[in-house]
Amino acid sequence: MKNIAVYPGTFDPVTNGHLDIIRRAADIFDEVIVAILVNKNKKPVFSVEERLKHLKENTQEFKNVKVDFFDGLLADYMKLKKAKVAIRGLRALTDLEYEFILANTNRELNGEMETVFLMPSAKYTYLTSSMVREAYSLGGRLKNCVPASVEKELVEKYKK
């Protein structure tokens, strides 16, 4: 039986910190599904199709990484994919409380599910998608925070 992990998130945009976590997870698990959460309550900068493209382009080197999307509960998606482990990134202590609550809620919804926390490289501990979006929306540029192809599209999206 394959050891399948799911790395869920909105990935709007995918950052180099996300890719660092994906790389680490790919070294540990037989298969990693990077699953874009479609949240109807959010207004993403990039469409699901664009985020799928960005993730596929930037994970193609990993033969055991697949990219997908879902809406609804992660616990249900994990059952559907026969995955037992959810991957979550922890950047700092401030992430811990939210992630702890989320992990326990998911375990309540799906008793077979475990959450594994991976820490990114130190150079990505400050990096969030929302921070990237805000910087680019205000005309800022963040060197080495997102893949080059994503940066190019961010610049285009936020041209004034």
C-alpha positions in Angstrom: 0.0 0.0 0.0 1.3 3.4 -1.0 2.0 6.0 1.7 -0.1 8.9 0.3 0.0 12.5 1.7 -2.0 15.5 0.8 -0.6 19.0 1.0 -3.7 21.3 0.9 -3.8 25.0 0.5 -5.1 27.8 -1.7 -1.6 28.4 -3.2 -2.6 31.9 -4.3 0.1 32.3 -5.3 2.4 29.3 -4.9 5.5 30.6 -3.1 9.0 29.2 -2.9 8.1 28.3 0.7 5.3 26.0 -0.6 7.8 24.4 -3.0 10.2 23.9 -0.2 7.6 22.0 1.8 6.6 20.0 -1.3 10.2 19.0 -1.9 10.5 17.8 1.7 7.3 15.9 1.6 8.3 14.2 -1.7 11.4 12.8 0.0 9.3 11.3 2.8 6.1 9.9 1.1 5.5 7.6 -1.8 3.0 10.0 -3.3 2.2 13.7 -2.5 -1.0 15.2 -3.8 -0.8 19.0 -3.7 -4.5 19.9 -3.4 -5.7 23.4 -4.2 -8.7 24.2 -1.9 -11.4 26.0 -3.8 -12.9 28.4 -1.3 -16.0 30.2 -2.5 -15.6 32.7 0.2 -12.3 34.0 -1.0 -11.5 36.1 -4.1 -8.2 34.7 -5.3 -5.9 36.6 -7.6 -5.2 33.5 -9.7 -8.0 31.2 -11.0 -7.9 27.5 -10.0 -6.7 26.8 -13.6 -3.8 29.3 -13.2 -2.8 27.9 -9.8 -2.9 24.3 -11.2 -0.6 25.5 -14.1 1.8 27.2 -11.7 2.0 24.1 -9.4 2.4 21.6 -12.3 5.1 23.7 -13.9 7.0 24.0 -10.6 6.7 20.5 -9.4 7.3 18.6 -12.6 10.8 17.5 -11.4 9.1 15.3 -8.7 7.8 12.1 -10.2 5.8 11.3 -7.0 3.9 14.7 -6.8 0.5 15.2 -8.3 -1.5 18.4 -8.4 -5.3 18.5 -7.9 -8.1 20.7 -6.6 -11.1 20.1 -4.3 -13.9 21.9 -2.5 -15.5 20.9 0.7 -13.8 19.2 3.6 -10.2 18.1 3.5 -11.2 15.0 5.6 -13.6 13.9 2.9 -11.0 14.5 0.1 -8.5 12.5 2.0 -10.9 9.5 2.2 -11.6 9.8 -1.5 -7.8 9.8 -2.3 -7.1 7.0 0.3 -4.6 9.3 1.9 -3.8 9.1 5.6 -1.5 12.1 6.1 -2.1 15.8 5.6 1.0 17.9 5.3 1.0 21.3 6.9 3.8 23.9 7.0 4.7 25.6 10.2 6.6 28.8 9.8 6.6 30.1 13.4 5.0 29.7 16.7 2.1 31.9 15.6 1.0 29.2 13.1 0.9 26.5 15.8 -2.4 27.3 17.5 -4.4 27.5 14.3 -2.8 24.4 12.9 -3.3 22.5 16.2 -7.0 23.3 16.1 -7.3 22.4 12.4 -5.5 19.1 12.9 -7.7 18.0 15.8 -10.9 19.1 13.9 -9.8 17.0 10.8 -9.0 14.0 13.1 -12.5 14.3 14.5 -14.0 14.3 11.0 -11.7 11.5 9.7 -10.3 9.3 12.5 -7.8 7.7 10.1 -6.2 11.0 9.2 -3.0 12.3 10.7 -1.4 15.7 10.3 2.4 16.0 9.8 4.0 19.4 10.2 7.0 20.3 8.1 9.1 23.4 8.7 10.4 25.3 5.7 14.0 26.4 5.3 14.7 29.4 7.5 14.8 31.8 4.6 11.1 31.1 4.0 9.8 31.3 7.5 8.4 34.9 7.0 6.8 34.1 3.6 3.0 33.9 3.1 0.9 34.1 0.0 -1.1 37.0 1.4 2.1 39.0 2.1 3.2 38.4 -1.5 -0.1 39.5 -2.9 -0.2 42.6 -0.8 3.4 43.6 -1.8 2.7 43.1 -5.5 -0.6 44.9 -5.3 1.2 47.9 -3.9 3.9 47.8 -6.6 6.5 46.0 -4.5 8.7 43.2 -5.7 9.9 40.4 -3.5 13.1 38.8 -4.7 13.2 35.0 -4.6 9.8 34.6 -3.0 7.9 33.1 -5.9 9.0 31.2 -9.0 9.9 33.4 -11.9 6.9 32.4 -14.0 4.6 33.3 -11.1 6.3 36.6 -10.5 5.8 37.5 -14.1 2.1 36.9 -13.9 1.8 38.7 -10.6 3.4 41.8 -12.2 0.9 41.5 -15.1 -2.1 41.1 -12.7 -1.2 44.2 -10.7 -0.2 46.5 -13.5 -1.8 49.9 -12.7 
